[in-house]
Amino acid sequence: MIEVTMPDGRQFIFKHIIFDYNGTLAEDGIINNSVRELLRELAAKVHVAVITADTFGTAHEQLKNIDGVEVILLGNQADGTEKARYVQEWGADNTVVIGNGVNDQPMFFIAGLKIAILGPEGASSGILAASNIVVKSPEDAIRLLLNPKRLIATLRR
């Protein structure tokens, strides 16, 4: 669990982190070692799920040795509503979503905290508009969550 108390008294308690895979954690279907290590550290604190249509077909192989990371594969026709259903099921207020694509928008509209990755694949304009925070890499996003004072610095009113 990740707890954040803002200076104005707002409190966030995050129990679930949902990542998109391609363009968010992975570039061309491959995650690097620093992302892998940071995911291990994050998964020791909170439920981590990677929900993906897996364009490159590599998600299971790339994530298989990272304890605590749940991989949920969607069909090729998935439009993002499936991702939003998980957010609703796990509790929108207690869920952080991290993504970059159009199919991430439905979960961005309802989650408690939305972080967009502006990586090598770019990010859709809808994701940027729906985000609370935009970062340049998956490492930056994970480090925000591992060091909640960074969230306070960015989200304070």
N, C-alpha and C positions, 0 to 999 in steps of 0.2 A: 504494500500500500504506500502511496505517496501522498503526503499531506502538505498543503500550502495554506498559510494564513496571511492574507494581505493586510497592509497597514490600516485599511479602512474596516477591518473585521471580517471581510468575506473569507470564507473557508472553502477550500477544495479538497476532496478526498478521492483520489483516483485509484481504482482497483483493477482497471483493465486498460491496456494499450493495444490499439489495433493499427497495424501497419499495412499499407499496400506493399507490393513487392517490387515490380519492375518500375524503374524511374524513381522509386522512393528508397528502398533498401539496396536494390541491385541495379547495376548498369549492364545492359545487354544480357540479363539473366544471371549475372555473377555478383556475389557480394565479396567485399574485401575483408581482410583479416581484422582490421580495426573495428568494422561494423560487427563482425562476428563476436569479438571480445566484449564490446559494449552491450550487445544483446544479451550475452550471458549474465553480465552484471545487472542489467535491468530486470531480466527474468527472475533473478533471485529476490527481487523486491515486490514484483507485481505480475499479474497475469499478462502475458504477451501473446498476441495472436497475429499471424500474418494471413490476411485474407486476399486471395488473388485468383485471377483467371489464368495466371501463369503462361503468358504469351510465349516464352522461350522454353517452357517445359523443364525448368531447372530448380524450382523452388524446393521441392522435397529433398533433393540431393544436396543443395547448398545449405539447407537449414537442419539437416538430419542430426548432426552432432551437437546441437545447441540445446542443452537441457532447459526445459521450461518454456520453450517456444512452440506454440501450437500452430500448425499449418493447416489452413482450411482452403481447399481448392474449389473454385467455382467453375461452372461450365463456360464454354467459349461465348455463349450468348448472354452472359451476365451483364446487367446494365447498372449495377451499383445498388439497387434496392436490396439485394441480398446482404451486402455489407451493412446497410442501415438496419436491417432486421437484427443483426447481432448486437449492434449498439443499443437498440431498444431492449432486447432480451437481457443484456448484461447491466443495463441502467445507464441512460444517456449522461446523467450528471456525474457519474463515476467513471466515465470512459474518455480517454484521450484518443484521437484519431490522427494519423499521420499519412499523408498521401500527396499526389501531384496531378492526378488525372481527372478527366470528366467523370469516370465511373466512381470516383471517390466522393463526389458532391453530395449524394444523398446522405451519407454518414456525416459529412461535414455540417450539414444543415441542422443536425440534432445533438451532436456530441457536446460534452461539457467543455472540452478544450480541443481546438483544431490547429494542427501545425502543418503547414505546407512546406514541401521540399522543393527548392528551386535548383535542381541539380542539372547534370548534363542533358537530360531529356526535356528540361523545362518544366513548366507547370501551366495548367489551364487557367484562363482568366477567371473562371467561376470559382476555382479552388482558392485563388489568391483573394478574391472578394469575400469568401466565406471563412477565411482563416482568422485566428486570433494572432498567430505568429507565423512569420515566414523565415526559413533558414536556408542556408546554401547546401547543406549536406545531411545525410542521415546521422553522421557522427554528432553534428551540432544539435540535432533534435533530441537524440538520446542523452547527450550531456545536459541539456536543459532539464530533463526529467530526473537525472541522477543528482543534480544540484538545484533543488527547488528555489533557492534564493535568486537564481537567474530568471525564473518565472516571475517572481515578485518584481524584479527590476523592469521587466518588459511589460507586465500587465497592470502595474499600479495605476491608480486614477489620479 
